[in-house]
Amino acid sequence: MQIRRRPPSPSFSISHMRYQVSVPGSEPQNILEEIVWYKETEVQAQREKLPLSKLKQRIDSVAPPKNFLQALRQGKTQPALIAEVKKASPSKGIIRENFDPVEIARAYDRGGASCLSVLTDRKFFQGSFENLAKVRAAVDLPLLCKEFIIYPYQMYQARLHGADAVLLIAAILSDRDLNYFTKIIRALGMTPLVEVHSLEELDRVLSLDNIELIGINNRNLEDFTVDLRTTEELVNARRSQLQERDIVLVSESGLHTAQDLQFVASVGANAVLIGESLVKKDNPTEAIATLFV
Ligand SMILES: O=P(O)(O)OC[C@@H](O)[C@@H](O)c1c[nH]c2ccccc12
């Protein structure tokens, strides 16, 4: 997927004209572009409130990160479960009214999740870094910060609020940023989870050194369609390389039934990332039990 990091700017300015000139292509083409363009403004505002130098100082007093990758390798279930704390999404709207992130996180912990994922994006997913910090204080499981990372600042924010792993979305990052950002995440003692949706993105990620954890998103973020065969196709295309490098593979999104889990596990997923189908149930602990039969 080709994601433009910023809206195209007009090549000339017509400042004396009273009319707004619409630049061709100045509207976001899909949700990922819309989110990333907005993120630019959002991160800028956060930096003005708390500069990176101050943010870094605060991290010194945060408890050290937990080992996210090891928790997945050891897996309390087969495949290992990363359960997601998610209130809403652009594709589904509000998934759960009366959303209490801590209550949901505790229910996931009791149900046997190996790790948790916490959405921190405010505008599109109604998440927050406060939710991440609250969940951190309430459970002992390793936590993934689910954010649209485009600047190093955000990775420090993730660590400050207790993250042990950080999502990087290959579709919105250049090769250079992917390489640099995975290094920052590791330098902070956390684990990068790099997400792909196409073979082209998978190959870009496999060309990086030290890649240990890859997520395959079954959801197409251009049109929100979900197809579990995305996991099958990508794993099949690069199976030997993934195995030789001992990479832990996470199948992400659109998993609803025990059969869905068996399918992605049978094609080679070591772990699954599940949000909606657990969050929308009154009892997420029981919901986990019905998925792992
Ligand atoms: O709610 P689902 O369909 O179980 O999906 C969870 C997770 O995979 C999804 O939230 C997700 C995958 N990649 C992302 C990137 C950003 C935001 C969200 C996501």
The ligand as an ORCA input file, in Angstrom:
! r2SCAN-3c Opt
* xyz 0 1
  O     -10.509     -6.196     16.525
  P      -9.818     -7.243     15.694
  O     -10.434     -7.438     14.332
  O      -9.689     -8.532     16.455
  O      -8.333     -6.705     15.410
  C      -7.388     -6.469     16.441
  C      -6.122     -5.809     15.874
  O      -5.526     -6.698     14.997
  C      -6.454     -4.503     15.155
  O      -6.990     -3.633     16.110
  C      -5.250     -3.859     14.504
  C      -4.284     -4.480     13.792
  N      -3.348     -3.602     13.336
  C      -3.699     -2.369     13.760
  C      -3.060     -1.147     13.589
  C      -3.621     -0.047     14.172
  C      -4.814     -0.117     14.872
  C      -5.461     -1.345     15.058
  C      -4.901     -2.471     14.498
*
